[in-house]
């Protein structure tokens, strides 16, 4: 996932960098877009935009349904 924290600490421009499957990609976006505001980056005493790229991993429980 990639996103920007703007000068007000708001998360913007969230996007999937390397998708897995459509429903998992949508869930990752939902989680990232639901994050609370951050503290903005600071440079020279001024708030600045900061770009982040973070990994998100999904773990499945390994159970299989018997669909017979």
mmCIF file of the N, C-alpha and C atoms, coordinates in Angstrom:
data_MODEL
# 
_entry.id   MODEL 
# 
loop_
_atom_site.group_PDB 
_atom_site.id 
_atom_site.type_symbol 
_atom_site.label_atom_id 
_atom_site.label_alt_id 
_atom_site.label_comp_id 
_atom_site.label_asym_id 
_atom_site.label_entity_id 
_atom_site.label_seq_id 
_atom_site.pdbx_PDB_ins_code 
_atom_site.Cartn_x 
_atom_site.Cartn_y 
_atom_site.Cartn_z 
_atom_site.occupancy 
_atom_site.B_iso_or_equiv 
_atom_site.pdbx_formal_charge 
_atom_site.auth_seq_id 
_atom_site.auth_comp_id 
_atom_site.auth_asym_id 
_atom_site.auth_atom_id 
_atom_site.pdbx_PDB_model_num 
ATOM 1   N N  . UNK A 1 1  ? 0.835   -1.165  0.000  1.00 0.00 ? 1  UNK A N  1 
ATOM 2   C CA . UNK A 1 1  ? 0.000   0.000   0.000  1.00 0.00 ? 1  UNK A CA 1 
ATOM 3   C C  . UNK A 1 1  ? 0.883   1.231   0.000  1.00 0.00 ? 1  UNK A C  1 
ATOM 4   N N  . UNK A 1 2  ? 0.405   2.229   -0.705 1.00 0.00 ? 2  UNK A N  1 
ATOM 5   C CA . UNK A 1 2  ? 1.093   3.504   -0.764 1.00 0.00 ? 2  UNK A CA 1 
ATOM 6   C C  . UNK A 1 2  ? 0.071   4.592   -0.451 1.00 0.00 ? 2  UNK A C  1 
ATOM 7   N N  . UNK A 1 3  ? 0.498   5.609   0.289  1.00 0.00 ? 3  UNK A N  1 
ATOM 8   C CA . UNK A 1 3  ? -0.387  6.730   0.599  1.00 0.00 ? 3  UNK A CA 1 
ATOM 9   C C  . UNK A 1 3  ? 0.435   7.936   0.991  1.00 0.00 ? 3  UNK A C  1 
ATOM 10  N N  . UNK A 1 4  ? -0.232  9.079   1.061  1.00 0.00 ? 4  UNK A N  1 
ATOM 11  C CA . UNK A 1 4  ? 0.416   10.330  1.445  1.00 0.00 ? 4  UNK A CA 1 
ATOM 12  C C  . UNK A 1 4  ? -0.293  10.876  2.677  1.00 0.00 ? 4  UNK A C  1 
ATOM 13  N N  . UNK A 1 5  ? 0.478   11.356  3.635  1.00 0.00 ? 5  UNK A N  1 
ATOM 14  C CA . UNK A 1 5  ? -0.064  12.110  4.762  1.00 0.00 ? 5  UNK A CA 1 
ATOM 15  C C  . UNK A 1 5  ? 0.186   13.572  4.422  1.00 0.00 ? 5  UNK A C  1 
ATOM 16  N N  . UNK A 1 6  ? -0.900  14.347  4.303  1.00 0.00 ? 6  UNK A N  1 
ATOM 17  C CA . UNK A 1 6  ? -0.741  15.744  3.884  1.00 0.00 ? 6  UNK A CA 1 
ATOM 18  C C  . UNK A 1 6  ? -0.363  16.649  5.056  1.00 0.00 ? 6  UNK A C  1 
ATOM 19  N N  . UNK A 1 7  ? -0.282  17.942  4.787  1.00 0.00 ? 7  UNK A N  1 
ATOM 20  C CA . UNK A 1 7  ? 0.157   18.913  5.791  1.00 0.00 ? 7  UNK A CA 1 
ATOM 21  C C  . UNK A 1 7  ? -0.788  19.007  6.992  1.00 0.00 ? 7  UNK A C  1 
ATOM 22  N N  . UNK A 1 8  ? -2.020  18.564  6.829  1.00 0.00 ? 8  UNK A N  1 
ATOM 23  C CA . UNK A 1 8  ? -2.980  18.578  7.933  1.00 0.00 ? 8  UNK A CA 1 
ATOM 24  C C  . UNK A 1 8  ? -3.027  17.239  8.675  1.00 0.00 ? 8  UNK A C  1 
ATOM 25  N N  . UNK A 1 9  ? -2.234  16.266  8.240  1.00 0.00 ? 9  UNK A N  1 
ATOM 26  C CA . UNK A 1 9  ? -2.218  14.954  8.874  1.00 0.00 ? 9  UNK A CA 1 
ATOM 27  C C  . UNK A 1 9  ? -3.253  13.994  8.312  1.00 0.00 ? 9  UNK A C  1 
ATOM 28  N N  . UNK A 1 10 ? -3.921  14.390  7.223  1.00 0.00 ? 10 UNK A N  1 
ATOM 29  C CA . UNK A 1 10 ? -4.944  13.547  6.596  1.00 0.00 ? 10 UNK A CA 1 
ATOM 30  C C  . UNK A 1 10 ? -4.295  12.570  5.616  1.00 0.00 ? 10 UNK A C  1 
ATOM 31  N N  . UNK A 1 11 ? -4.812  11.343  5.599  1.00 0.00 ? 11 UNK A N  1 
ATOM 32  C CA . UNK A 1 11 ? -4.327  10.330  4.675  1.00 0.00 ? 11 UNK A CA 1 
ATOM 33  C C  . UNK A 1 11 ? -4.987  10.552  3.312  1.00 0.00 ? 11 UNK A C  1 
ATOM 34  N N  . UNK A 1 12 ? -4.179  10.617  2.255  1.00 0.00 ? 12 UNK A N  1 
ATOM 35  C CA . UNK A 1 12 ? -4.690  10.833  0.900  1.00 0.00 ? 12 UNK A CA 1 
ATOM 36  C C  . UNK A 1 12 ? -3.994  9.883   -0.068 1.00 0.00 ? 12 UNK A C  1 
ATOM 37  N N  . UNK A 1 13 ? -4.556  9.750   -1.261 1.00 0.00 ? 13 UNK A N  1 
ATOM 38  C CA . UNK A 1 13 ? -3.953  9.008   -2.376 1.00 0.00 ? 13 UNK A CA 1 
ATOM 39  C C  . UNK A 1 13 ? -3.593  7.561   -2.050 1.00 0.00 ? 13 UNK A C  1 
ATOM 40  N N  . UNK A 1 14 ? -4.419  6.888   -1.259 1.00 0.00 ? 14 UNK A N  1 
ATOM 41  C CA . UNK A 1 14 ? -4.140  5.482   -0.940 1.00 0.00 ? 14 UNK A CA 1 
ATOM 42  C C  . UNK A 1 14 ? -4.326  4.640   -2.200 1.00 0.00 ? 14 UNK A C  1 
ATOM 43  N N  . UNK A 1 15 ? -3.372  3.745   -2.435 1.00 0.00 ? 15 UNK A N  1 
ATOM 44  C CA . UNK A 1 15 ? -3.479  2.857   -3.589 1.00 0.00 ? 15 UNK A CA 1 
ATOM 45  C C  . UNK A 1 15 ? -2.718  1.562   -3.333 1.00 0.00 ? 15 UNK A C  1 
ATOM 46  N N  . UNK A 1 16 ? -3.179  0.533   -4.011 1.00 0.00 ? 16 UNK A N  1 
ATOM 47  C CA . UNK A 1 16 ? -2.540  -0.777  -3.933 1.00 0.00 ? 16 UNK A CA 1 
ATOM 48  C C  . UNK A 1 16 ? -1.366  -0.780  -4.899 1.00 0.00 ? 16 UNK A C  1 
ATOM 49  N N  . UNK A 1 17 ? -0.196  -1.116  -4.412 1.00 0.00 ? 17 UNK A N  1 
ATOM 50  C CA . UNK A 1 17 ? 0.993   -1.162  -5.259 1.00 0.00 ? 17 UNK A CA 1 
ATOM 51  C C  . UNK A 1 17 ? 1.102   -2.509  -5.970 1.00 0.00 ? 17 UNK A C  1 
ATOM 52  N N  . UNK A 1 18 ? 0.940   -3.576  -5.210 1.00 0.00 ? 18 UNK A N  1 
ATOM 53  C CA . UNK A 1 18 ? 1.002   -4.922  -5.787 1.00 0.00 ? 18 UNK A CA 1 
ATOM 54  C C  . UNK A 1 18 ? -0.162  -5.721  -5.216 1.00 0.00 ? 18 UNK A C  1 
ATOM 55  N N  . UNK A 1 19 ? -1.197  -5.872  -6.001 1.00 0.00 ? 19 UNK A N  1 
ATOM 56  C CA . UNK A 1 19 ? -2.409  -6.535  -5.541 1.00 0.00 ? 19 UNK A CA 1 
ATOM 57  C C  . UNK A 1 19 ? -2.272  -8.038  -5.451 1.00 0.00 ? 19 UNK A C  1 
ATOM 58  N N  . UNK A 1 20 ? -3.174  -8.609  -4.678 1.00 0.00 ? 20 UNK A N  1 
ATOM 59  C CA . UNK A 1 20 ? -3.215  -10.058 -4.502 1.00 0.00 ? 20 UNK A CA 1 
ATOM 60  C C  . UNK A 1 20 ? -4.447  -10.614 -5.200 1.00 0.00 ? 20 UNK A C  1 
ATOM 61  N N  . UNK A 1 21 ? -5.591  -10.097 -4.797 1.00 0.00 ? 21 UNK A N  1 
ATOM 62  C CA . UNK A 1 21 ? -6.890  -10.522 -5.301 1.00 0.00 ? 21 UNK A CA 1 
ATOM 63  C C  . UNK A 1 21 ? -7.836  -9.367  -5.040 1.00 0.00 ? 21 UNK A C  1 
ATOM 64  N N  . UNK A 1 22 ? -8.809  -9.153  -5.894 1.00 0.00 ? 22 UNK A N  1 
ATOM 65  C CA . UNK A 1 22 ? -9.660  -7.964  -5.831 1.00 0.00 ? 22 UNK A CA 1 
ATOM 66  C C  . UNK A 1 22 ? -10.274 -7.741  -4.451 1.00 0.00 ? 22 UNK A C  1 
ATOM 67  N N  . UNK A 1 23 ? -10.846 -8.767  -3.855 1.00 0.00 ? 23 UNK A N  1 
ATOM 68  C CA . UNK A 1 23 ? -11.505 -8.569  -2.557 1.00 0.00 ? 23 UNK A CA 1 
ATOM 69  C C  . UNK A 1 23 ? -10.496 -8.236  -1.452 1.00 0.00 ? 23 UNK A C  1 
ATOM 70  N N  . UNK A 1 24 ? -9.302  -8.818  -1.495 1.00 0.00 ? 24 UNK A N  1 
ATOM 71  C CA . UNK A 1 24 ? -8.269  -8.502  -0.509 1.00 0.00 ? 24 UNK A CA 1 
ATOM 72  C C  . UNK A 1 24 ? -7.725  -7.094  -0.720 1.00 0.00 ? 24 UNK A C  1 
ATOM 73  N N  . UNK A 1 25 ? -7.562  -6.699  -1.981 1.00 0.00 ? 25 UNK A N  1 
ATOM 74  C CA . UNK A 1 25 ? -7.099  -5.342  -2.279 1.00 0.00 ? 25 UNK A CA 1 
ATOM 75  C C  . UNK A 1 25 ? -8.094  -4.309  -1.761 1.00 0.00 ? 25 UNK A C  1 
ATOM 76  N N  . UNK A 1 26 ? -9.388  -4.568  -1.958 1.00 0.00 ? 26 UNK A N  1 
ATOM 77  C CA . UNK A 1 26 ? -10.430 -3.657  -1.467 1.00 0.00 ? 26 UNK A CA 1 
ATOM 78  C C  . UNK A 1 26 ? -10.409 -3.564  0.052  1.00 0.00 ? 26 UNK A C  1 
ATOM 79  N N  . UNK A 1 27 ? -10.194 -4.700  0.714  1.00 0.00 ? 27 UNK A N  1 
ATOM 80  C CA . UNK A 1 27 ? -10.140 -4.704  2.179  1.00 0.00 ? 27 UNK A CA 1 
ATOM 81  C C  . UNK A 1 27 ? -8.931  -3.930  2.681  1.00 0.00 ? 27 UNK A C  1 
ATOM 82  N N  . UNK A 1 28 ? -7.800  -4.086  2.033  1.00 0.00 ? 28 UNK A N  1 
ATOM 83  C CA . UNK A 1 28 ? -6.602  -3.328  2.422  1.00 0.00 ? 28 UNK A CA 1 
ATOM 84  C C  . UNK A 1 28 ? -6.860  -1.827  2.274  1.00 0.00 ? 28 UNK A C  1 
ATOM 85  N N  . UNK A 1 29 ? -7.488  -1.418  1.180  1.00 0.00 ? 29 UNK A N  1 
ATOM 86  C CA . UNK A 1 29 ? -7.825  -0.001  0.985  1.00 0.00 ? 29 UNK A CA 1 
ATOM 87  C C  . UNK A 1 29 ? -8.806  0.480   2.047  1.00 0.00 ? 29 UNK A C  1 
ATOM 88  N N  . UNK A 1 30 ? -9.789  -0.348  2.383  1.00 0.00 ? 30 UNK A N  1 
ATOM 89  C CA . UNK A 1 30 ? -10.768 0.036   3.404  1.00 0.00 ? 30 UNK A CA 1 
ATOM 90  C C  . UNK A 1 30 ? -10.075 0.287   4.747  1.00 0.00 ? 30 UNK A C  1 
ATOM 91  N N  . UNK A 1 31 ? -9.164  -0.606  5.114  1.00 0.00 ? 31 UNK A N  1 
ATOM 92  C CA . UNK A 1 31 ? -8.457  -0.470  6.388  1.00 0.00 ? 31 UNK A CA 1 
ATOM 93  C C  . UNK A 1 31 ? -7.580  0.787   6.379  1.00 0.00 ? 31 UNK A C  1 
ATOM 94  N N  . UNK A 1 32 ? -6.795  0.970   5.332  1.00 0.00 ? 32 UNK A N  1 
ATOM 95  C CA . UNK A 1 32 ? -5.908  2.136   5.257  1.00 0.00 ? 32 UNK A CA 1 
ATOM 96  C C  . UNK A 1 32 ? -6.709  3.440   5.267  1.00 0.00 ? 32 UNK A C  1 
ATOM 97  N N  . UNK A 1 33 ? -7.777  3.502   4.482  1.00 0.00 ? 33 UNK A N  1 
ATOM 98  C CA . UNK A 1 33 ? -8.586  4.724   4.427  1.00 0.00 ? 33 UNK A CA 1 
ATOM 99  C C  . UNK A 1 33 ? -9.334  4.991   5.730  1.00 0.00 ? 33 UNK A C  1 
ATOM 100 N N  . UNK A 1 34 ? -9.469  3.985   6.587  1.00 0.00 ? 34 UNK A N  1 
ATOM 101 C CA . UNK A 1 34 ? -10.140 4.159   7.865  1.00 0.00 ? 34 UNK A CA 1 
ATOM 102 C C  . UNK A 1 34 ? -9.228  4.590   9.001  1.00 0.00 ? 34 UNK A C  1 
ATOM 103 N N  . UNK A 1 35 ? -7.947  4.751   8.729  1.00 0.00 ? 35 UNK A N  1 
ATOM 104 C CA . UNK A 1 35 ? -7.011  5.162   9.775  1.00 0.00 ? 35 UNK A CA 1 
ATOM 105 C C  . UNK A 1 35 ? -7.314  6.581   10.246 1.00 0.00 ? 35 UNK A C  1 
ATOM 106 N N  . UNK A 1 36 ? -7.078  6.826   11.526 1.00 0.00 ? 36 UNK A N  1 
ATOM 107 C CA . UNK A 1 36 ? -7.256  8.170   12.084 1.00 0.00 ? 36 UNK A CA 1 
ATOM 108 C C  . UNK A 1 36 ? -6.163  9.092   11.546 1.00 0.00 ? 36 UNK A C  1 
ATOM 109 N N  . UNK A 1 37 ? -6.355  10.378  11.749 1.00 0.00 ? 37 UNK A N  1 
ATOM 110 C CA . UNK A 1 37 ? -5.365  11.359  11.301 1.00 0.00 ? 37 UNK A CA 1 
ATOM 111 C C  . UNK A 1 37 ? -4.006  11.111  11.948 1.00 0.00 ? 37 UNK A C  1 
ATOM 112 N N  . UNK A 1 38 ? -2.973  11.452  11.208 1.00 0.00 ? 38 UNK A N  1 
ATOM 113 C CA . UNK A 1 38 ? -1.602  11.305  11.657 1.00 0.00 ? 38 UNK A CA 1 
ATOM 114 C C  . UNK A 1 38 ? -1.049  12.677  12.023 1.00 0.00 ? 38 UNK A C  1 
ATOM 115 N N  . UNK A 1 39 ? 0.121   12.691  12.619 1.00 0.00 ? 39 UNK A N  1 
ATOM 116 C CA . UNK A 1 39 ? 0.859   13.944  12.790 1.00 0.00 ? 39 UNK A CA 1 
ATOM 117 C C  . UNK A 1 39 ? 1.586   14.193  11.485 1.00 0.00 ? 39 UNK A C  1 
ATOM 118 N N  . UNK A 1 40 ? 1.468   15.392  10.923 1.00 0.00 ? 40 UNK A N  1 
ATOM 119 C CA . UNK A 1 40 ? 2.137   15.644  9.644  1.00 0.00 ? 40 UNK A CA 1 
ATOM 120 C C  . UNK A 1 40 ? 3.658   15.643  9.803  1.00 0.00 ? 40 UNK A C  1 
ATOM 121 N N  . UNK A 1 41 ? 4.337   15.404  8.686  1.00 0.00 ? 41 UNK A N  1 
ATOM 122 C CA . UNK A 1 41 ? 5.791   15.499  8.686  1.00 0.00 ? 41 UNK A CA 1 
ATOM 123 C C  . UNK A 1 41 ? 6.205   16.950  8.865  1.00 0.00 ? 41 UNK A C  1 
ATOM 124 N N  . UNK A 1 42 ? 7.371   17.156  9.399  1.00 0.00 ? 42 UNK A N  1 
ATOM 125 C CA . UNK A 1 42 ? 7.869   18.520  9.618  1.00 0.00 ? 42 UNK A CA 1 
ATOM 126 C C  . UNK A 1 42 ? 9.232   18.670  8.944  1.00 0.00 ? 42 UNK A C  1 
ATOM 127 N N  . UNK A 1 43 ? 9.413   19.794  8.279  1.00 0.00 ? 43 UNK A N  1 
ATOM 128 C CA . UNK A 1 43 ? 10.701  20.126  7.670  1.00 0.00 ? 43 UNK A CA 1 
ATOM 129 C C  . UNK A 1 43 ? 10.894  21.624  7.797  1.00 0.00 ? 43 UNK A C  1 
ATOM 130 N N  . UNK A 1 44 ? 11.956  22.015  8.427  1.00 0.00 ? 44 UNK A N  1 
ATOM 131 C CA . UNK A 1 44 ? 12.239  23.435  8.612  1.00 0.00 ? 44 UNK A CA 1 
ATOM 132 C C  . UNK A 1 44 ? 11.159  24.138  9.421  1.00 0.00 ? 44 UNK A C  1 
ATOM 133 N N  . UNK A 1 45 ? 10.535  23.398  10.353 1.00 0.00 ? 45 UNK A N  1 
ATOM 134 C CA . UNK A 1 45 ? 9.501   23.988  11.192 1.00 0.00 ? 45 UNK A CA 1 
ATOM 135 C C  . UNK A 1 45 ? 8.134   24.103  10.529 1.00 0.00 ? 45 UNK A C  1 
ATOM 136 N N  . UNK A 1 46 ? 8.002   23.580  9.302  1.00 0.00 ? 46 UNK A N  1 
ATOM 137 C CA . UNK A 1 46 ? 6.724   23.634  8.595  1.00 0.00 ? 46 UNK A CA 1 
ATOM 138 C C  . UNK A 1 46 ? 6.203   22.230  8.352  1.00 0.00 ? 46 UNK A C  1 
ATOM 139 N N  . UNK A 1 47 ? 4.869   22.098  8.374  1.00 0.00 ? 47 UNK A N  1 
ATOM 140 C CA . UNK A 1 47 ? 4.245   20.815  8.059  1.00 0.00 ? 47 UNK A CA 1 
ATOM 141 C C  . UNK A 1 47 ? 4.394   20.546  6.566  1.00 0.00 ? 47 UNK A C  1 
ATOM 142 N N  . UNK A 1 48 ? 4.741   19.288  6.220  1.00 0.00 ? 48 UNK A N  1 
ATOM 143 C CA . UNK A 1 48 ? 4.937   18.904  4.825  1.00 0.00 ? 48 UNK A CA 1 
ATOM 144 C C  . UNK A 1 48 ? 4.249   17.564  4.547  1.00 0.00 ? 48 UNK A C  1 
ATOM 145 N N  . UNK A 1 49 ? 3.989   17.299  3.279  1.00 0.00 ? 49 UNK A N  1 
ATOM 146 C CA . UNK A 1 49 ? 3.457   16.011  2.859  1.00 0.00 ? 49 UNK A CA 1 
ATOM 147 C C  . UNK A 1 49 ? 4.544   14.951  2.992  1.00 0.00 ? 49 UNK A C  1 
ATOM 148 N N  . UNK A 1 50 ? 4.120   13.741  3.373  1.00 0.00 ? 50 UNK A N  1 
ATOM 149 C CA . UNK A 1 50 ? 5.055   12.626  3.474  1.00 0.00 ? 50 UNK A CA 1 
ATOM 150 C C  . UNK A 1 50 ? 4.423   11.416  2.791  1.00 0.00 ? 50 UNK A C  1 
ATOM 151 N N  . UNK A 1 51 ? 5.175   10.763  1.934  1.00 0.00 ? 51 UNK A N  1 
ATOM 152 C CA . UNK A 1 51 ? 4.719   9.573   1.229  1.00 0.00 ? 51 UNK A CA 1 
ATOM 153 C C  . UNK A 1 51 ? 5.155   8.335   2.006  1.00 0.00 ? 51 UNK A C  1 
ATOM 154 N N  . UNK A 1 52 ? 4.237   7.375   2.145  1.00 0.00 ? 52 UNK A N  1 
ATOM 155 C CA . UNK A 1 52 ? 4.519   6.122   2.828  1.00 0.00 ? 52 UNK A CA 1 
ATOM 156 C C  . UNK A 1 52 ? 4.198   4.946   1.919  1.00 0.00 ? 52 UNK A C  1 
ATOM 157 N N  . UNK A 1 53 ? 4.965   3.900   2.052  1.00 0.00 ? 53 UNK A N  1 
ATOM 158 C CA . UNK A 1 53 ? 4.672   2.613   1.422  1.00 0.00 ? 53 UNK A CA 1 
ATOM 159 C C  . UNK A 1 53 ? 4.830   1.571   2.514  1.00 0.00 ? 53 UNK A C  1 
ATOM 160 N N  . UNK A 1 54 ? 3.744   0.832   2.761  1.00 0.00 ? 54 UNK A N  1 
ATOM 161 C CA . UNK A 1 54 ? 3.782   -0.169  3.817  1.00 0.00 ? 54 UNK A CA 1 
ATOM 162 C C  . UNK A 1 54 ? 3.238   -1.502  3.299  1.00 0.00 ? 54 UNK A C  1 
ATOM 163 N N  . UNK A 1 55 ? 3.759   -2.607  3.819  1.00 0.00 ? 55 UNK A N  1 
ATOM 164 C CA . UNK A 1 55 ? 3.216   -3.922  3.422  1.00 0.00 ? 55 UNK A CA 1 
ATOM 165 C C  . UNK A 1 55 ? 1.992   -4.259  4.263  1.00 0.00 ? 55 UNK A C  1 
ATOM 166 N N  . UNK A 1 56 ? 1.068   -4.962  3.673  1.00 0.00 ? 56 UNK A N  1 
ATOM 167 C CA . UNK A 1 56 ? -0.064  -5.526  4.400  1.00 0.00 ? 56 UNK A CA 1 
ATOM 168 C C  . UNK A 1 56 ? -0.092  -7.011  4.062  1.00 0.00 ? 56 UNK A C  1 
ATOM 169 N N  . UNK A 1 57 ? -0.141  -7.827  5.085  1.00 0.00 ? 57 UNK A N  1 
ATOM 170 C CA . UNK A 1 57 ? -0.182  -9.272  4.886  1.00 0.00 ? 57 UNK A CA 1 
ATOM 171 C C  . UNK A 1 57 ? -1.510  -9.803  5.403  1.00 0.00 ? 57 UNK A C  1 
ATOM 172 N N  . UNK A 1 58 ? -2.092  -10.717 4.657  1.00 0.00 ? 58 UNK A N  1 
ATOM 173 C CA . UNK A 1 58 ? -3.309  -11.386 5.074  1.00 0.00 ? 58 UNK A CA 1 
ATOM 174 C C  . UNK A 1 58 ? -2.956  -12.816 5.449  1.00 0.00 ? 58 UNK A C  1 
ATOM 175 N N  . UNK A 1 59 ? -3.496  -13.276 6.564  1.00 0.00 ? 59 UNK A N  1 
ATOM 176 C CA . UNK A 1 59 ? -3.292  -14.660 6.994  1.00 0.00 ? 59 UNK A CA 1 
ATOM 177 C C  . UNK A 1 59 ? -4.636  -15.370 6.952  1.00 0.00 ? 59 UNK A C  1 
ATOM 178 N N  . UNK A 1 60 ? -4.678  -16.483 6.272  1.00 0.00 ? 60 UNK A N  1 
ATOM 179 C CA . UNK A 1 60 ? -5.886  -17.281 6.190  1.00 0.00 ? 60 UNK A CA 1 
ATOM 180 C C  . UNK A 1 60 ? -5.773  -18.423 7.189  1.00 0.00 ? 60 UNK A C  1 
ATOM 181 N N  . UNK A 1 61 ? -6.899  -18.867 7.732  1.00 0.00 ? 61 UNK A N  1 
ATOM 182 C CA . UNK A 1 61 ? -6.860  -19.883 8.764  1.00 0.00 ? 61 UNK A CA 1 
ATOM 183 C C  . UNK A 1 61 ? -6.584  -21.292 8.249  1.00 0.00 ? 61 UNK A C  1 
ATOM 184 N N  . UNK A 1 62 ? -6.610  -21.500 6.946  1.00 0.00 ? 62 UNK A N  1 
ATOM 185 C CA . UNK A 1 62 ? -6.262  -22.789 6.378  1.00 0.00 ? 62 UNK A CA 1 
ATOM 186 C C  . UNK A 1 62 ? -7.382  -23.793 6.338  1.00 0.00 ? 62 UNK A C  1 
ATOM 187 N N  . UNK A 1 63 ? -8.536  -23.447 6.882  1.00 0.00 ? 63 UNK A N  1 
ATOM 188 C CA . UNK A 1 63 ? -9.680  -24.373 6.857  1.00 0.00 ? 63 UNK A CA 1 
ATOM 189 C C  . UNK A 1 63 ? -10.297 -24.381 5.480  1.00 0.00 ? 63 UNK A C  1 
ATOM 190 N N  . UNK A 1 64 ? -10.689 -25.561 5.034  1.00 0.00 ? 64 UNK A N  1 
ATOM 191 C CA . UNK A 1 64 ? -11.355 -25.695 3.753  1.00 0.00 ? 64 UNK A CA 1 
ATOM 192 C C  . UNK A 1 64 ? -12.780 -26.142 3.977  1.00 0.00 ? 64 UNK A C  1 
ATOM 193 N N  . UNK A 1 65 ? -13.706 -25.544 3.250  1.00 0.00 ? 65 UNK A N  1 
ATOM 194 C CA . UNK A 1 65 ? -15.107 -25.963 3.342  1.00 0.00 ? 65 UNK A CA 1 
ATOM 195 C C  . UNK A 1 65 ? -15.323 -27.192 2.486  1.00 0.00 ? 65 UNK A C  1 
ATOM 196 N N  . UNK A 1 66 ? -16.136 -28.080 2.976  1.00 0.00 ? 66 UNK A N  1 
ATOM 197 C CA . UNK A 1 66 ? -16.533 -29.233 2.190  1.00 0.00 ? 66 UNK A CA 1 
ATOM 198 C C  . UNK A 1 66 ? -17.824 -28.853 1.476  1.00 0.00 ? 66 UNK A C  1 
ATOM 199 N N  . UNK A 1 67 ? -17.777 -28.688 0.182  1.00 0.00 ? 67 UNK A N  1 
ATOM 200 C CA . UNK A 1 67 ? -18.933 -28.209 -0.592 1.00 0.00 ? 67 UNK A CA 1 
ATOM 201 C C  . UNK A 1 67 ? -19.654 -29.334 -1.309 1.00 0.00 ? 67 UNK A C  1 
ATOM 202 N N  . UNK A 1 68 ? -19.641 -30.517 -0.725 1.00 0.00 ? 68 UNK A N  1 
ATOM 203 C CA . UNK A 1 68 ? -20.332 -31.638 -1.369 1.00 0.00 ? 68 UNK A CA 1 
ATOM 204 C C  . UNK A 1 68 ? -21.795 -31.668 -1.004 1.00 0.00 ? 68 UNK A C  1 
# 
